[in-house]
Each structure stands twice: as structure tokens, then as C-alpha cells.
């Protein structure tokens, strides 16, 4: 094998290794970005659920004092957030099993309570008395009280176990806010006035753009390797 042949072979090998390294790096960056986006989504969902549970008095007051005509509306909102949290937890691998079990348990019990809504609506129809007087005559009133009493301590457990994720969300938002306030302040003005397009993009969007840029770098390296190989072949001829 002549010297030009060795040069061409070495160039081809270097180009191939460079392309493989770029593809592998882009793959891992994309995977980490997707995992971070899923984690952020889970934190946002749990924070929304935590906020709704704290806002409502349904899970704090005595079950005998609950007015079910309004309580069913709260159960509907909580049920939507619980379903979203269940989907987000299934997509995240490194979550405590206790949190997953607690949310599934609460979701199932909320569903049982919501099943009484049709019974209450049918009994309430055509009755002009106040909601408090109507529900006292409602046949399923005692069952709803019992289920709500069993649900309340489990809701407290969900609040306690989802609190670390809510704290991580608060720290993440505080860190992003500090970076936006302190990034690149010069005599020309704050960075938000000079680079609005960069600050407007979310972190997953910037990570996706970085992955695309690395793929383009790998493609350029591949084309450079082909050109080098073609030049070496011409020199050999």
C-alpha cells in the first residue's frame, strides 16, 4: 500500500469515527433533553394538583358540613388533575413508588365519589328546597360522607409526598428568573432588550436547536471526509 493510499484510508477512518461520535453525542443530548422536559412537565402537573388541593376546602372541612351541590364541581377539577398526574408519572421512571400509589389511590376514590353525582342530580331535580335540606334527605348522603372521610387523610398523604417536586419547580423557576435578570447587562442595556428571541425560547427548544446544530456539524464532517477521500484518490491516480 502506497503512502497516498494510507492517507486516504486514515482520512476515511477519521471521518467515520467523527461522524459516529457526533451522532452518538447528538443522540444522548436529545435523550437528556427529552428526559428533562418530562421531568419539568411532571413538576408542573404536581404543582397544579397541589395548588388545587390547597385551594379547595372539600378535603379539609368536616364531611358532614360539605354541600355536595358544589363539592361535585371540585371533584371534577381534581379528577382532571389526577388523571394528568397519572399519565405524567407513567412517563417518568425515577419517581417514588409511594407517590405513584398514593395518587392512584386518591384518583380511584375520587372516581367513586363522583359516581354519586347522577344520584344526587336525579334526587335534586324538581326540589325547591335549599341544597343543605335536600342532601339531608338524599339516600346516598351517608355513603358520600363515609367515602369523603376515608379520602381526606389520603389527600394529605398526596400533598406531603408531592411537596418535593413542587419545591424543585420553585427552585427551577427562581433559577431561570435570576438568569434572565442577570444575563449580559452591559452599557448597551439588559440582555432581554438585545436578545429577545433567545430569551423567548424555552429550555427544551434551545436543547432541540443544539441537537440539530450538532447533526449539521456531523453532516459537514462527513462531507469533508468524502472530499478528502476524493482528493486523495485523485492524487493517487
C-alpha positions in Angstrom: 0.0 0.0 0.0 1.4 3.3 -1.1 1.6 6.5 1.0 -1.4 8.2 -0.7 -3.5 5.1 -0.1 -2.6 5.1 3.6 -3.5 8.8 3.8 -6.9 8.2 2.1 -7.6 5.3 4.4 -6.7 7.2 7.5 -8.8 10.2 6.4 -11.8 7.9 5.8 -11.4 6.3 9.2 -11.1 9.6 11.0 -14.2 10.9 9.2 -16.2 7.8 10.0 -15.2 7.9 13.7 -16.0 11.7 13.8 -19.4 11.1 12.3 -20.2 8.2 14.8 -19.1 10.4 17.7 -21.3 13.3 16.6 -24.3 11.1 16.1 -23.8 9.4 19.5 -23.4 12.8 21.2 -26.5 14.2 19.5 -28.5 11.1 20.5 -27.5 11.4 24.2 -28.2 15.2 24.2 -31.6 14.6 22.7 -32.3 11.9 25.2 -31.3 14.0 28.2 -33.3 17.0 26.9 -36.4 14.8 26.5 -35.9 13.4 30.0 -35.6 16.9 31.4 -38.7 18.0 29.6 -40.7 15.1 31.0 -39.4 15.9 34.5 -40.4 19.5 34.2 -43.8 18.5 32.9 -44.3 16.2 36.0 -43.3 19.0 38.4 -45.7 21.4 36.7 -48.6 18.9 36.9 -47.9 18.1 40.6 -47.7 21.8 41.4 -51.1 22.4 39.8 -52.6 19.4 41.7 -51.0 20.7 45.0 -52.5 24.1 44.4 -56.0 22.8 43.7 -55.9 20.6 46.8 -54.9 23.5 49.0 -57.4 25.9 47.4 -60.4 23.6 48.0 -62.0 23.1 51.4 -63.5 19.8 50.4 -60.6 17.8 51.8 -60.2 19.9 55.0 -63.6 20.5 56.4 -65.9 18.0 58.2 -67.6 15.7 55.7 -71.0 16.4 57.4 -70.6 20.1 56.5 -69.9 19.6 52.8 -72.5 20.9 50.4 -72.4 18.3 47.6 -74.0 20.5 45.0 -70.8 22.5 44.9 -68.5 19.7 46.1 -69.0 17.7 42.9 -67.6 20.6 40.8 -64.4 20.5 42.9 -64.2 16.7 42.5 -64.4 17.2 38.7 -61.4 19.6 38.7 -59.4 17.4 41.0 -60.2 14.4 38.9 -58.8 16.0 35.7 -55.5 17.0 37.5 -55.2 13.5 39.0 -55.6 11.9 35.6 -52.9 14.2 34.1 -50.6 13.4 37.1 -51.1 9.7 36.5 -50.0 10.0 32.8 -47.0 12.1 33.8 -45.9 9.6 36.4 -46.1 6.7 34.0 -43.7 8.6 31.7 -41.2 9.2 34.4 -39.1 6.3 35.6 -37.3 7.7 38.7 -40.3 8.6 40.8 -41.0 7.2 44.3 -43.4 4.3 44.2 -45.2 5.6 47.2 -46.2 8.8 45.3 -47.5 6.8 42.4 -49.5 4.5 44.7 -50.9 7.4 46.7 -52.1 9.3 43.6 -53.7 6.2 42.1 -55.5 5.5 45.4 -56.8 9.0 45.6 -57.9 9.0 41.9 -59.8 5.8 42.4 -61.6 7.1 45.5 -62.4 10.5 43.8 -63.9 8.5 40.9 -66.2 6.6 43.4 -67.4 9.9 44.9 -68.1 11.4 41.5 -70.3 8.4 40.7 -72.8 9.8 43.3 -73.3 12.9 41.2 -76.0 11.3 39.0 -77.9 10.1 42.0 -77.8 13.5 43.6 -78.9 15.3 40.4 -81.8 13.0 39.9 -82.9 13.4 43.5 -82.4 17.2 43.4 -84.4 17.6 40.2 -87.7 19.4 40.9 -87.0 20.1 44.5 -87.1 23.7 45.5 -85.6 23.3 48.9 -82.1 24.6 49.8 -79.1 22.3 48.9 -78.5 21.7 52.6 -82.0 20.4 53.2 -82.1 18.4 50.0 -78.9 16.5 50.7 -80.1 15.6 54.2 -82.9 13.6 52.6 -80.7 12.2 49.8 -80.4 8.4 50.2 -76.7 8.3 49.4 -75.7 11.1 51.8 -74.3 8.8 54.5 -72.3 6.9 51.9 -70.8 10.1 50.5 -69.9 11.2 54.0 -68.1 7.9 54.7 -66.2 8.0 51.4 -65.1 11.6 51.9 -63.9 10.8 55.4 -61.8 8.0 54.0 -60.5 10.2 51.2 -59.3 13.2 53.3 -56.3 11.5 55.0 -55.2 10.1 51.7 -55.2 13.5 50.1 -53.0 14.7 53.0 -50.6 11.9 52.1 -50.5 13.0 48.4 -49.8 16.6 49.4 -46.9 15.5 51.6 -45.3 13.2 49.0 -45.7 15.6 46.1 -44.2 18.5 48.0 -40.5 17.8 47.0 -41.4 18.1 43.3 -43.2 21.4 43.9 -40.1 22.7 45.7 -37.9 21.6 42.7 -40.3 23.5 40.4 -40.0 26.7 42.5 -36.2 26.4 42.6 -36.1 25.9 38.8 -38.3 28.9 38.1 -36.2 31.0 40.6 -33.0 30.0 38.8 -34.5 30.9 35.4 -35.6 34.2 36.7 -32.2 35.0 38.1 -30.5 34.1 34.9 -32.8 36.3 32.9 -32.3 39.3 35.3 -28.5 39.0 35.4 -27.6 37.7 32.0 -25.4 40.1 30.0 -26.1 43.5 31.5 -23.7 46.0 29.7 -23.8 49.6 28.8 -25.9 48.7 25.8 -28.8 47.7 28.1 -30.2 44.4 29.5 -29.9 41.2 27.6 -33.7 41.0 27.4 -33.7 44.1 25.2 -30.8 42.9 23.0 -31.7 39.2 22.6 -35.4 38.8 22.8 -35.6 35.8 20.5 -33.1 33.9 22.6 -34.9 34.6 25.9 -38.3 33.9 24.4 -37.3 30.3 23.6 -37.9 27.7 26.3 -35.1 25.4 27.5 -36.4 22.3 25.6 -36.5 24.4 22.4 -32.9 25.5 22.9 -31.8 21.9 23.5 -33.6 20.8 20.4 -31.8 23.5 18.4 -28.5 22.4 19.8 -29.1 18.8 18.7 -29.9 20.0 15.2 -26.7 22.0 15.1 -24.7 19.0 16.2 -26.3 16.9 13.5 -25.4 19.6 10.9 -21.8 19.6 12.2 -21.7 15.8 11.8 -23.0 16.1 8.2 -20.4 18.8 7.4 -17.7 16.5 8.8 -18.9 13.6 6.6 -18.8 15.8 3.5 -15.3 17.0 4.4 -14.2 13.4 4.8 -15.7 12.5 1.4 -13.9 15.4 -0.2 -10.6 14.4 1.4 -11.0 10.9 0.2 -11.8 12.1 -3.3 -8.7 14.4 -3.3 -6.5 11.5 -2.1 -7.8 9.3 -4.8 -7.0 11.9 -7.4 -3.5 12.3 -6.0 -3.1 8.5 -6.2 -4.2 8.5 -9.8 
